[in-house]
Amino acid sequence: TENKNINNVSSSQKIVFSQETQKCIDCHKDKTPALVKQWQSSKHYLNGIGCYECHRAEKQDIDALAHNGFYIRVVISPKVCGKCHVQEAKEFVASSHAHTGKYVYSPKNVLGMLVTGMPNNFAGCARCHGAKVLLDEKGKPIAGTWPNQGIGRFNPDGSIGACSACHYSHRFSLKQAREPETCGRCHQGPDHPNI
């Protein structure tokens, strides 16, 4: 079920992870324990899908970052999610949500640009709409463009959108994505008071 977590896994059920993922866990359980704990309450965890399976990159990828003996990507895009979640990624990329980042760079946002400064300013429209994630020469996201969970984000791999705008990292919960509060993070205020 959706809410099944590590405490519900029977002692006879052993979850096996790749060597790369195990290396990630061994380090990140101390460095970023909250992320590890969120992931441990996910269906990915219960199915043996770990850090490396989602963050893996090839050396030639534009967003490849050398990290502890292998290449990873920091920004997980719908293109990455779509390797397993084919239909869901296809539907999302065709939705109006995935295209909201275009607004940030459109003539309609001239006033917003003048008031908040550069388009990646997350005090304004880009917080929800998304903006361009820029990388340094090593493939690491540049501060000020990352973190960026805007639903119409422009990703380094050329894709648009952010699944994690609704399926928060690293739990990726369907239930959470369906909660009104999740929608209300963006659909609020005088311009769009849907919540």
MORA-V275466 format. One record per backbone hydrogen bond with DSSP energy under -0.5 kcal/mol. NH is the residue of the N-H (numbers start at 0). CO is the residue of the C=O. E is the energy in kcal/mol with one decimal. If there is no record, write none. Layout:
nh	co	e
NH	CO	E
NH	CO	E
This chain:
nh	co	e
3	0	-1.3
5	39	-0.6
7	4	-2.2
8	5	-1.0
12	9	-1.2
13	11	-0.8
14	12	-0.6
15	13	-0.6
21	17	-2.5
22	18	-2.0
23	19	-1.9
24	20	-2.8
25	21	-2.5
26	22	-1.3
27	23	-3.3
28	24	-2.2
29	26	-1.2
30	26	-1.7
31	27	-2.1
34	31	-0.5
35	31	-1.7
36	32	-2.6
37	33	-2.4
38	34	-2.5
39	35	-2.2
40	36	-0.6
40	37	-1.4
41	38	-2.0
44	38	-0.7
45	41	-1.7
46	42	-1.4
46	43	-0.7
47	44	-2.1
48	43	-3.0
49	47	-0.7
53	49	-1.1
53	50	-0.8
54	50	-3.0
55	51	-1.7
56	70	-2.0
60	57	-2.2
63	60	-1.8
64	71	-2.7
66	69	-3.1
69	66	-1.5
71	64	-2.3
72	54	-2.6
75	73	-0.6
76	74	-0.7
79	76	-0.6
80	76	-2.5
81	77	-2.6
82	79	-1.5
83	80	-1.4
84	80	-2.9
85	83	-1.1
88	84	-2.4
89	85	-2.2
90	86	-2.5
91	87	-2.5
92	88	-2.6
93	89	-1.3
94	90	-0.6
94	91	-1.5
97	91	-0.7
98	95	-1.0
99	96	-1.7
101	98	-1.2
102	99	-1.2
103	99	-0.6
103	100	-0.7
104	100	-0.7
104	101	-0.7
105	102	-1.7
108	105	-1.8
109	106	-1.5
112	108	-2.4
113	109	-2.2
114	110	-2.5
115	111	-2.8
116	112	-1.7
120	117	-1.9
121	119	-0.7
123	120	-1.5
125	120	-0.7
126	123	-1.3
127	124	-1.2
128	124	-2.7
129	125	-1.5
132	153	-2.3
133	131	-0.7
135	139	-2.7
138	135	-1.8
141	133	-3.1
143	145	-0.9
144	141	-2.2
145	141	-0.7
150	127	-2.0
151	128	-1.3
152	149	-1.9
153	130	-2.0
154	152	-0.7
154	158	-2.7
157	154	-1.9
160	152	-2.9
161	150	-1.1
164	161	-1.8
165	162	-1.5
166	162	-2.4
167	165	-1.0
170	167	-1.0
171	167	-2.6
176	172	-1.4
177	173	-1.0
177	174	-0.8
178	175	-1.2
181	178	-1.0
182	178	-1.3
183	179	-2.6
184	180	-0.8
184	181	-0.8
185	182	-1.5
186	182	-2.8
187	185	-2.1
193	191	-0.6
194	186	-2.2
